[in-house]
Amino acid sequence: MQARSFVRRKFFYLFTCEYCFSHYVAAAVLLIAHYKLLYSDWRGYFVAFFALVWIANQYMSIYNRLRLDIKHEQVEIKADEQKVDTRKAA
């Protein structure tokens, strides 16, 4: 079933796309903190919005890379354990 309204579709898409989620979080932070970057008028909000999104995506990339490395190490350890088990059984 598809949502009929644009707002409802975007709301549920928020939970499936971390890139989109970072935009919503950045907008919420700007609304709460009134954070401005480089300029004291509306341009400060504009620059701050994209800077916050960029930083959030950098952190997500680092986190995803770390998860991938940990998973790779776990697979290597499991393969080594299976080799040891087969040697003991033989």
Order of alpha helices (4+ residues) and beta strands (2+ residues): alpha-alpha-alpha
